[in-house]
């Protein structure tokens, strides 16, 4: 569903090579993304800075310090960033534009228990449910 080229673009380009599949990201996540990916991804969302970092479970001050000191994100944080990028890429593909995808991320969704997708990104189960919801939308199933 999601376009890995768009995922790479959302994360700031080719700083980490050219992963083509989810599995290609495993060693990159283990090493940790550069903190600069946060800025790249943040620029592509309509979220406030507070909402963006809250959705990733990263304190703004921590993110700023890592960027200033050129410290890589922890693997757990890197995985959450990748989830966010994958959801934004999938929603963009399914809904037709980044603007619509950003709006969709903020709207409560019945299939997610009436919470906004952005609020469910911090867990693996939430991520899976978001992707399943996007699959259903893509194939015309009421979601």
Sine and cosine of phi, psi and omega as CSV:
sin_phi,cos_phi,sin_psi,cos_psi,sin_omega,cos_omega
0.00,0.00,-0.86,0.52,-0.06,-1.00
-0.98,0.20,0.47,-0.88,-0.04,-1.00
-1.00,-0.06,0.91,-0.41,-0.05,-1.00
-0.91,0.42,-0.45,0.89,0.08,-1.00
-0.90,0.44,-0.69,0.73,0.03,-1.00
-0.92,0.38,-0.62,0.78,0.04,-1.00
-0.86,0.52,-0.74,0.67,0.02,-1.00
-0.87,0.49,-0.67,0.74,0.01,-1.00
-0.89,0.46,-0.68,0.73,0.02,-1.00
-0.88,0.47,-0.51,0.86,-0.02,-1.00
-1.00,0.03,0.08,1.00,0.11,-0.99
0.97,-0.25,0.25,0.97,0.10,-0.99
0.99,-0.15,-0.67,-0.74,-0.21,-0.98
-0.97,-0.24,0.45,0.89,0.03,-1.00
-0.87,0.50,-0.36,0.93,-0.06,-1.00
-0.83,-0.55,0.43,0.90,0.04,-1.00
1.00,-0.03,-0.46,-0.89,-0.05,-1.00
-0.79,-0.61,0.91,0.42,0.04,-1.00
-0.88,0.47,0.71,-0.70,-0.03,-1.00
-0.95,-0.31,-0.34,0.94,-0.02,-1.00
-0.74,-0.67,0.19,-0.98,0.07,-1.00
-0.84,0.54,-0.68,0.73,-0.05,-1.00
-0.90,0.44,-0.47,0.88,0.05,-1.00
-0.90,0.43,-0.37,0.93,0.00,-1.00
-0.99,0.13,-0.26,0.97,-0.08,-1.00
-0.83,0.56,-0.81,0.59,0.00,-1.00
-0.91,0.42,-0.49,0.87,0.02,-1.00
-0.93,0.37,-0.68,0.73,0.03,-1.00
-0.91,0.42,-0.66,0.75,0.01,-1.00
-0.88,0.48,-0.60,0.80,0.04,-1.00
-0.96,0.27,-0.55,0.84,-0.03,-1.00
0.99,-0.16,0.73,-0.68,0.07,-1.00
-0.93,0.38,0.47,-0.89,0.19,-0.98
-0.91,0.42,0.54,-0.84,-0.01,-1.00
-0.88,0.48,-0.36,0.93,-0.01,-1.00
-0.89,0.45,-0.36,0.93,0.03,-1.00
-0.89,0.45,-0.48,0.88,0.02,-1.00
-0.88,0.47,-0.70,0.72,0.03,-1.00
-0.91,0.42,-0.65,0.76,0.01,-1.00
-0.89,0.46,-0.72,0.69,-0.02,-1.00
-0.94,0.34,-0.66,0.75,-0.02,-1.00
-0.86,0.50,-0.61,0.79,0.00,-1.00
-0.89,0.46,-0.42,0.91,-0.07,-1.00
-1.00,-0.04,0.03,1.00,-0.01,-1.00
-0.93,-0.37,0.30,-0.96,0.09,-1.00
-0.98,-0.20,0.21,0.98,0.00,-1.00
-0.97,0.24,0.50,-0.87,0.16,-0.99
-0.92,0.39,0.33,-0.94,0.01,-1.00
-0.86,0.51,-0.68,0.74,0.01,-1.00
-0.88,0.48,-0.73,0.69,-0.01,-1.00
-0.91,0.42,-0.63,0.78,0.01,-1.00
-0.87,0.49,-0.80,0.60,-0.04,-1.00
-0.93,0.36,-0.57,0.82,0.05,-1.00
-0.89,0.46,-0.64,0.77,0.00,-1.00
-0.91,0.42,-0.43,0.90,0.01,-1.00
-1.00,-0.09,-0.15,0.99,-0.03,-1.00
0.94,0.35,0.49,0.87,0.00,-1.00
-0.88,-0.48,0.77,-0.63,0.05,-1.00
-0.93,0.36,0.63,-0.78,0.01,-1.00
-0.83,0.55,-0.67,0.74,-0.02,-1.00
-0.91,0.41,-0.61,0.80,0.05,-1.00
-0.90,0.44,-0.71,0.71,0.01,-1.00
-0.88,0.47,-0.69,0.73,-0.01,-1.00
-0.90,0.43,-0.67,0.74,0.01,-1.00
-0.90,0.44,-0.68,0.73,0.00,-1.00
-0.90,0.44,-0.65,0.76,0.01,-1.00
-0.91,0.41,-0.72,0.70,-0.01,-1.00
-0.88,0.47,-0.65,0.76,-0.05,-1.00
-1.00,-0.05,0.08,1.00,-0.03,-1.00
0.81,0.58,0.69,0.72,0.04,-1.00
-0.99,-0.11,0.71,-0.70,0.02,-1.00
-0.95,0.32,0.42,-0.91,0.10,-0.99
-0.94,0.35,0.43,-0.90,0.09,-1.00
-0.94,0.34,0.41,-0.91,0.01,-1.00
-0.81,0.58,-0.66,0.75,0.01,-1.00
-0.89,0.46,-0.68,0.73,0.02,-1.00
-0.92,0.40,-0.65,0.76,0.02,-1.00
-0.88,0.48,-0.65,0.76,0.02,-1.00
-0.91,0.42,-0.65,0.76,0.05,-1.00
-0.90,0.44,-0.63,0.78,0.04,-1.00
-0.90,0.44,-0.68,0.73,0.03,-1.00
-0.90,0.44,-0.67,0.75,0.06,-1.00
-0.83,0.56,-0.74,0.67,-0.01,-1.00
-0.85,0.53,-0.75,0.67,-0.02,-1.00
-0.89,0.46,-0.66,0.76,0.01,-1.00
-0.90,0.43,-0.66,0.75,0.03,-1.00
-0.91,0.41,-0.70,0.71,0.01,-1.00
-0.89,0.46,-0.65,0.76,0.03,-1.00
-0.91,0.41,-0.70,0.72,0.00,-1.00
-0.91,0.42,-0.70,0.72,0.00,-1.00
-0.90,0.43,-0.61,0.79,0.05,-1.00
-0.88,0.47,-0.70,0.72,0.00,-1.00
-0.90,0.43,-0.72,0.70,-0.07,-1.00
-0.95,0.30,-0.67,0.75,-0.12,-0.99
-1.00,-0.04,-0.23,0.97,0.14,-0.99
0.98,-0.20,-0.25,0.97,0.03,-1.00
-0.34,-0.94,0.39,-0.92,0.05,-1.00
-0.91,0.41,-0.57,0.82,0.01,-1.00
-0.87,0.48,-0.74,0.67,0.03,-1.00
-0.91,0.41,-0.61,0.79,0.02,-1.00
-0.90,0.44,-0.69,0.72,0.02,-1.00
-0.89,0.46,-0.65,0.76,0.04,-1.00
-0.90,0.43,-0.68,0.73,-0.02,-1.00
-0.89,0.47,-0.63,0.78,0.00,-1.00
-0.87,0.50,-0.45,0.89,-0.09,-1.00
-0.99,-0.11,-0.18,0.98,-0.07,-1.00
-1.00,-0.04,0.74,-0.68,0.09,-1.00
-0.82,0.57,0.63,-0.77,-0.07,-1.00
-0.82,-0.58,0.80,-0.60,-0.05,-1.00
-0.85,0.53,-0.65,0.76,-0.05,-1.00
-0.95,0.33,-0.19,0.98,0.04,-1.00
-0.95,-0.31,0.38,0.92,0.01,-1.00
0.97,0.26,0.52,0.85,0.02,-1.00
0.88,0.47,0.52,0.86,0.17,-0.99
-0.91,-0.40,0.38,-0.93,0.02,-1.00
-0.96,0.29,0.60,-0.80,0.02,-1.00
-0.78,0.63,-0.61,0.79,-0.02,-1.00
-0.86,0.52,-0.47,0.88,-0.03,-1.00
-0.99,0.16,-0.19,0.98,-0.05,-1.00
-0.96,-0.27,-0.02,1.00,-0.09,-1.00
-0.95,0.32,-0.27,0.96,-0.12,-0.99
-0.99,0.16,-0.04,1.00,0.05,-1.00
-0.79,-0.61,0.43,-0.90,0.05,-1.00
-0.89,0.46,-0.65,0.76,0.01,-1.00
-0.90,0.44,-0.71,0.71,0.03,-1.00
-0.87,0.49,-0.70,0.72,0.03,-1.00
-0.86,0.51,-0.72,0.69,0.01,-1.00
-0.88,0.48,-0.65,0.76,0.01,-1.00
-0.92,0.39,-0.62,0.78,0.05,-1.00
-0.88,0.47,-0.73,0.69,-0.01,-1.00
-0.90,0.43,-0.62,0.79,0.05,-1.00
-0.90,0.43,-0.64,0.77,0.04,-1.00
-0.89,0.45,-0.69,0.72,0.04,-1.00
-0.90,0.44,-0.61,0.79,0.09,-1.00
-0.86,0.52,-0.72,0.69,-0.02,-1.00
-0.90,0.44,-0.66,0.75,0.04,-1.00
-0.88,0.47,-0.70,0.72,-0.03,-1.00
-0.86,0.51,-0.59,0.81,-0.04,-1.00
-0.99,-0.14,0.21,0.98,0.14,-0.99
0.98,0.18,0.31,0.95,0.05,-1.00
-1.00,0.02,0.71,-0.70,-0.02,-1.00
-0.85,0.53,0.81,-0.58,0.00,-1.00
-0.67,-0.74,0.00,0.00,0.00,0.00
